[in-house]
Amino acid sequence: MPSKTSKAGGDSVPALLQLRGISRTYGDRQALHPLDLKVPAGTCTALFGHNGSGKSTLLRIASGRDKPTTGTALFDGRVIDEDDPGVRARVAVVGDSVAFYPDLSVHDHLKLITVAHDVADADGWIDQVLTDRRLEGHAHHLPAALSSGQMQAFLLAAALVRPRDLLVLDEPEQRLDPDSRRRLSELLIGEKADGVAVLLATHQADLVRAVADRVVALEDGKVVASGAPARVFKQLGGHQ
């Protein structure tokens, strides 16, 4: 695995990601009401809620792809900005789409990422990630030829071939079959063990139970429950 620059620690270790009083308004619409959030290294925080609950808005702010209307978003004590080289080098994002060159293969795209991040033994690491994501038979295919499930695996592979201290994922279980979802859970557990801070948005309770240390339930941009998964789901009651 590409080297990382931070390791998991105990409760005394400051949170790698800190969101303080952040909110987001688009015109007259309040997409996200003020909230605080901390994600220490080596832990997973899951954002849980239906589409439109504010999960994706929060993820865009946490990864520096959007700016909060109020509050402060910090990564390792620095204000998060996608254009900050220090953020780009240490934050990997798995969204619901990817920009790709139409004439480059899956392997070539991953090679570009490893070159940009100066990954040692890039070819060997790419081969391992492709095998882990079950894309080895599609390495020389164009991304446009991938199925929806294979595209999701490609998005994950693009994050995994590069160094990362914070991994931000927006519903990564979408379009995956049951076996691939199980392997996704194992992957995220492994990321935590390697000291990565994981921020995950999902509406799949089973994924939350499998990997999350803490869950934040959102509804209409507001936090309706937060804490350990068992306690939050018990609080949500009939919604699960």
C-alpha positions as a Markdown table, in Angstrom:
| # | Residue | x | y | z |
|---|---|---|---|---|
| 1 | Met | 0.0 | 0.0 | 0.0 |
| 2 | Pro | 1.3 | 3.5 | -0.7 |
| 3 | Ser | 2.8 | 5.1 | 2.4 |
| 4 | Lys | 0.7 | 7.2 | 4.7 |
| 5 | Thr | 1.8 | 10.1 | 6.9 |
| 6 | Ser | -0.4 | 9.6 | 10.0 |
| 7 | Lys | -1.3 | 6.6 | 12.2 |
| 8 | Ala | -4.2 | 5.8 | 14.4 |
| 9 | Gly | -3.9 | 6.7 | 18.0 |
| 10 | Gly | -5.8 | 6.9 | 21.2 |
| 11 | Asp | -8.3 | 9.4 | 22.5 |
| 12 | Ser | -5.6 | 11.9 | 23.1 |
| 13 | Val | -4.8 | 12.2 | 19.4 |
| 14 | Pro | -6.6 | 15.2 | 17.8 |
| 15 | Ala | -9.2 | 14.5 | 15.2 |
| 16 | Leu | -7.7 | 14.5 | 11.7 |
| 17 | Leu | -10.9 | 16.0 | 10.3 |
| 18 | Gln | -12.8 | 18.6 | 12.3 |
| 19 | Leu | -15.9 | 20.4 | 11.1 |
| 20 | Arg | -16.9 | 23.3 | 13.4 |
| 21 | Gly | -20.3 | 24.8 | 13.1 |
| 22 | Ile | -20.5 | 24.3 | 9.4 |
| 23 | Ser | -23.6 | 25.0 | 7.4 |
| 24 | Arg | -24.4 | 25.3 | 3.7 |
| 25 | Thr | -27.0 | 27.4 | 2.0 |
| 26 | Tyr | -27.8 | 27.5 | -1.7 |
| 27 | Gly | -29.9 | 30.5 | -2.4 |
| 28 | Asp | -33.0 | 30.2 | -0.2 |
| 29 | Arg | -32.4 | 26.5 | 0.5 |
| 30 | Gln | -30.7 | 25.4 | 3.7 |
| 31 | Ala | -28.9 | 22.2 | 2.5 |
| 32 | Leu | -27.1 | 21.8 | 5.8 |
| 33 | His | -27.8 | 23.2 | 9.2 |
| 34 | Pro | -24.9 | 24.1 | 11.6 |
| 35 | Leu | -23.2 | 21.0 | 12.9 |
| 36 | Asp | -19.9 | 19.8 | 14.4 |
| 37 | Leu | -18.0 | 16.6 | 13.4 |
| 38 | Lys | -14.7 | 15.0 | 14.3 |
| 39 | Val | -13.1 | 12.0 | 12.6 |
| 40 | Pro | -9.9 | 10.8 | 14.2 |
| 41 | Ala | -7.3 | 8.7 | 12.3 |
| 42 | Gly | -8.0 | 5.0 | 12.3 |
| 43 | Thr | -11.8 | 5.4 | 12.7 |
| 44 | Cys | -14.9 | 5.5 | 10.5 |
| 45 | Thr | -17.7 | 7.9 | 10.8 |
| 46 | Ala | -20.8 | 7.1 | 8.7 |
| 47 | Leu | -23.3 | 9.7 | 7.6 |
| 48 | Phe | -26.6 | 8.0 | 7.4 |
| 49 | Gly | -29.8 | 9.2 | 5.7 |
| 50 | His | -32.0 | 9.2 | 2.6 |
| 51 | Asn | -31.1 | 11.0 | -0.6 |
| 52 | Gly | -31.4 | 14.7 | 0.0 |
| 53 | Ser | -30.6 | 14.5 | 3.7 |
| 54 | Gly | -27.4 | 16.5 | 3.4 |
| 55 | Lys | -24.9 | 13.7 | 3.2 |
| 56 | Ser | -23.3 | 14.7 | -0.1 |
| 57 | Thr | -23.2 | 18.3 | 0.8 |
| 58 | Leu | -21.3 | 17.5 | 4.0 |
| 59 | Leu | -18.8 | 15.3 | 2.1 |
| 60 | Arg | -18.1 | 18.0 | -0.4 |
| 61 | Ile | -17.2 | 20.4 | 2.4 |
| 62 | Ala | -15.2 | 17.7 | 4.2 |
| 63 | Ser | -13.1 | 17.1 | 1.1 |
| 64 | Gly | -12.6 | 20.7 | 0.2 |
| 65 | Arg | -14.8 | 20.6 | -2.9 |
| 66 | Asp | -17.2 | 23.1 | -1.5 |
| 67 | Lys | -17.0 | 25.8 | 1.1 |
| 68 | Pro | -19.3 | 26.1 | 4.1 |
| 69 | Thr | -21.6 | 29.1 | 4.4 |
| 70 | Thr | -20.7 | 29.3 | 8.0 |
| 71 | Gly | -18.2 | 27.5 | 10.2 |
| 72 | Thr | -14.8 | 26.1 | 9.6 |
| 73 | Ala | -13.6 | 22.8 | 8.1 |
| 74 | Leu | -10.1 | 21.7 | 9.2 |
| 75 | Phe | -7.9 | 18.9 | 8.0 |
| 76 | Asp | -4.9 | 18.2 | 10.3 |
| 77 | Gly | -5.4 | 21.7 | 11.7 |
| 78 | Arg | -5.5 | 23.5 | 8.3 |
| 79 | Val | -8.5 | 25.0 | 6.6 |
| 80 | Ile | -9.6 | 22.5 | 4.0 |
| 81 | Asp | -9.2 | 23.6 | 0.4 |
| 82 | Glu | -9.1 | 21.3 | -2.6 |
| 83 | Asp | -6.5 | 23.5 | -4.2 |
| 84 | Asp | -4.1 | 23.1 | -1.3 |
| 85 | Pro | -1.4 | 20.6 | -2.3 |
| 86 | Gly | -1.3 | 19.3 | 1.2 |
| 87 | Val | -4.9 | 18.4 | 1.1 |
| 88 | Arg | -4.7 | 16.9 | -2.4 |
| 89 | Ala | -1.8 | 14.7 | -1.4 |
| 90 | Arg | -3.5 | 13.2 | 1.6 |
| 91 | Val | -7.3 | 13.2 | 0.9 |
| 92 | Ala | -8.8 | 10.6 | -1.4 |
| 93 | Val | -12.4 | 10.9 | -2.5 |
| 94 | Val | -14.7 | 8.2 | -4.0 |
| 95 | Gly | -17.7 | 10.0 | -5.4 |
| 96 | Asp | -20.5 | 9.1 | -7.8 |
| 97 | Ser | -18.7 | 10.1 | -11.0 |
| 98 | Val | -15.2 | 10.5 | -12.3 |
| 99 | Ala | -13.7 | 12.5 | -15.1 |
| 100 | Phe | -11.7 | 10.3 | -17.4 |
| 101 | Tyr | -9.9 | 10.5 | -20.7 |
| 102 | Pro | -11.9 | 8.7 | -23.4 |
| 103 | Asp | -8.9 | 7.2 | -25.0 |
| 104 | Leu | -7.1 | 5.9 | -21.9 |
| 105 | Ser | -7.6 | 2.5 | -20.4 |
| 106 | Val | -8.4 | 1.7 | -16.8 |
| 107 | His | -4.8 | 0.8 | -16.2 |
| 108 | Asp | -3.5 | 4.0 | -17.8 |
| 109 | His | -5.8 | 6.1 | -15.6 |
| 110 | Leu | -4.5 | 4.4 | -12.5 |
| 111 | Lys | -0.9 | 4.8 | -13.7 |
| 112 | Leu | -1.5 | 8.6 | -14.1 |
| 113 | Ile | -2.7 | 8.8 | -10.5 |
| 114 | Thr | 0.3 | 6.9 | -9.2 |
| 115 | Val | 2.7 | 9.1 | -11.2 |
| 116 | Ala | 1.0 | 12.3 | -9.8 |
| 117 | His | 1.5 | 11.0 | -6.3 |
| 118 | Asp | 4.9 | 9.5 | -6.8 |
| 119 | Val | 3.9 | 6.0 | -5.7 |
| 120 | Ala | 6.8 | 3.5 | -5.5 |
| 121 | Asp | 6.4 | 0.2 | -7.4 |
| 122 | Ala | 3.4 | 1.7 | -9.2 |
| 123 | Asp | 2.8 | -1.1 | -11.6 |
| 124 | Gly | 2.9 | -3.8 | -8.9 |
| 125 | Trp | 0.5 | -1.8 | -6.8 |
| 126 | Ile | -1.8 | -1.1 | -9.7 |
| 127 | Asp | -2.0 | -4.9 | -10.5 |
| 128 | Gln | -2.8 | -5.7 | -6.8 |
| 129 | Val | -5.6 | -3.1 | -6.6 |
| 130 | Leu | -7.0 | -4.2 | -9.9 |
| 131 | Thr | -7.1 | -7.8 | -8.6 |
| 132 | Asp | -8.6 | -6.8 | -5.3 |
| 133 | Arg | -11.3 | -4.9 | -7.1 |
| 134 | Arg | -11.8 | -7.8 | -9.6 |
| 135 | Leu | -10.9 | -5.6 | -12.5 |
| 136 | Glu | -7.8 | -7.4 | -13.7 |
| 137 | Gly | -9.7 | -8.6 | -16.8 |
| 138 | His | -10.7 | -5.0 | -17.6 |
| 139 | Ala | -7.3 | -3.3 | -17.1 |
| 140 | His | -7.0 | -2.5 | -20.8 |
| 141 | His | -10.6 | -1.6 | -21.4 |
| 142 | Leu | -11.8 | 2.0 | -21.7 |
| 143 | Pro | -13.8 | 3.2 | -18.7 |
| 144 | Ala | -16.8 | 3.9 | -20.9 |
| 145 | Ala | -17.0 | 0.2 | -21.6 |
| 146 | Leu | -17.4 | -0.8 | -17.9 |
| 147 | Ser | -20.6 | -1.9 | -16.4 |
| 148 | Ser | -22.1 | 0.3 | -13.6 |
| 149 | Gly | -20.7 | -2.1 | -11.0 |
| 150 | Gln | -17.3 | -2.2 | -12.6 |
| 151 | Met | -17.3 | 1.6 | -12.8 |
| 152 | Gln | -17.9 | 1.7 | -9.0 |
| 153 | Ala | -14.9 | -0.7 | -8.6 |
| 154 | Phe | -12.9 | 1.6 | -10.8 |
| 155 | Leu | -13.7 | 4.6 | -8.6 |
| 156 | Leu | -12.6 | 2.7 | -5.6 |
| 157 | Ala | -9.4 | 1.6 | -7.3 |
| 158 | Ala | -8.6 | 5.2 | -8.3 |
| 159 | Ala | -8.6 | 6.1 | -4.6 |
| 160 | Leu | -6.7 | 3.0 | -3.4 |
| 161 | Val | -3.7 | 3.4 | -5.7 |
| 162 | Arg | -2.6 | 6.6 | -4.1 |
| 163 | Pro | -1.5 | 7.7 | -0.6 |
| 164 | Arg | -4.3 | 8.8 | 1.7 |
| 165 | Asp | -4.8 | 9.8 | 5.3 |
| 166 | Leu | -8.5 | 10.7 | 4.9 |
| 167 | Leu | -10.8 | 8.6 | 2.7 |
| 168 | Val | -14.1 | 10.2 | 1.8 |
| 169 | Leu | -16.7 | 8.0 | 0.2 |
| 170 | Asp | -20.2 | 8.9 | -1.1 |
| 171 | Glu | -22.4 | 5.8 | -1.1 |
| 172 | Pro | -19.6 | 3.4 | -2.4 |
| 173 | Glu | -21.9 | 0.4 | -2.0 |
| 174 | Gln | -24.1 | 1.6 | -4.9 |
| 175 | Arg | -24.2 | -0.8 | -7.9 |
| 176 | Leu | -22.2 | -3.4 | -6.1 |
| 177 | Asp | -23.4 | -7.0 | -5.8 |
| 178 | Pro | -23.7 | -8.6 | -2.3 |
| 179 | Asp | -20.2 | -10.2 | -2.5 |
| 180 | Ser | -18.6 | -6.9 | -3.6 |
| 181 | Arg | -20.4 | -5.2 | -0.7 |
| 182 | Arg | -18.9 | -7.7 | 1.7 |
| 183 | Arg | -15.5 | -7.1 | 0.3 |
| 184 | Leu | -16.0 | -3.3 | 0.5 |
| 185 | Ser | -16.7 | -3.7 | 4.3 |
| 186 | Glu | -13.5 | -5.7 | 4.6 |
| 187 | Leu | -11.6 | -3.0 | 2.7 |
| 188 | Leu | -12.8 | -0.2 | 4.9 |
| 189 | Ile | -12.0 | -2.2 | 8.1 |
| 190 | Gly | -8.5 | -2.6 | 6.7 |
| 191 | Glu | -8.2 | 1.1 | 5.9 |
| 192 | Lys | -9.0 | 1.9 | 9.6 |
| 193 | Ala | -6.4 | -0.6 | 10.7 |
| 194 | Asp | -3.8 | 1.2 | 8.6 |
| 195 | Gly | -4.6 | 4.5 | 10.4 |
| 196 | Val | -6.8 | 6.1 | 7.7 |
| 197 | Ala | -9.7 | 8.3 | 8.8 |
| 198 | Val | -12.8 | 7.2 | 6.9 |
| 199 | Leu | -15.9 | 9.4 | 6.3 |
| 200 | Leu | -18.6 | 7.5 | 4.6 |
| 201 | Ala | -22.1 | 8.5 | 3.4 |
| 202 | Thr | -24.6 | 5.7 | 3.0 |
| 203 | His | -28.2 | 4.8 | 3.5 |
| 204 | Gln | -27.3 | 1.1 | 4.0 |
| 205 | Ala | -27.6 | 0.2 | 7.7 |
| 206 | Asp | -25.8 | -3.1 | 7.3 |
| 207 | Leu | -22.7 | -1.3 | 6.0 |
| 208 | Val | -22.8 | 1.2 | 8.9 |
| 209 | Arg | -23.0 | -1.7 | 11.4 |
| 210 | Ala | -20.1 | -3.5 | 9.8 |
| 211 | Val | -17.5 | -0.7 | 9.6 |
| 212 | Ala | -18.5 | 2.5 | 11.5 |
| 213 | Asp | -17.4 | 3.5 | 14.9 |
| 214 | Arg | -19.8 | 6.4 | 14.9 |
| 215 | Val | -22.8 | 7.3 | 12.9 |
| 216 | Val | -24.4 | 10.7 | 12.3 |
| 217 | Ala | -28.0 | 10.4 | 11.1 |
| 218 | Leu | -29.2 | 13.3 | 8.9 |
| 219 | Glu | -32.6 | 14.4 | 7.8 |
| 220 | Asp | -33.4 | 17.6 | 5.8 |
| 221 | Gly | -29.9 | 18.8 | 6.5 |
| 222 | Lys | -30.2 | 18.4 | 10.3 |
| 223 | Val | -28.5 | 16.0 | 12.7 |
| 224 | Val | -31.3 | 13.9 | 14.2 |
| 225 | Ala | -29.1 | 11.4 | 16.0 |
| 226 | Ser | -25.4 | 10.6 | 16.5 |
| 227 | Gly | -23.3 | 8.2 | 18.4 |
| 228 | Ala | -22.5 | 4.5 | 18.3 |
| 229 | Pro | -24.4 | 2.7 | 15.5 |
| 230 | Ala | -26.4 | 0.4 | 17.9 |
| 231 | Arg | -27.6 | 3.4 | 20.0 |
| 232 | Val | -28.4 | 5.5 | 16.9 |
| 233 | Phe | -30.4 | 2.8 | 15.2 |
| 234 | Lys | -32.2 | 2.1 | 18.4 |
| 235 | Gln | -33.0 | 5.8 | 18.7 |
| 236 | Leu | -34.2 | 5.9 | 15.0 |
| 237 | Gly | -36.5 | 2.9 | 15.9 |
| 238 | Gly | -38.9 | 2.0 | 13.1 |
| 239 | His | -36.8 | 3.9 | 10.5 |
| 240 | Gln | -34.5 | 0.8 | 10.3 |
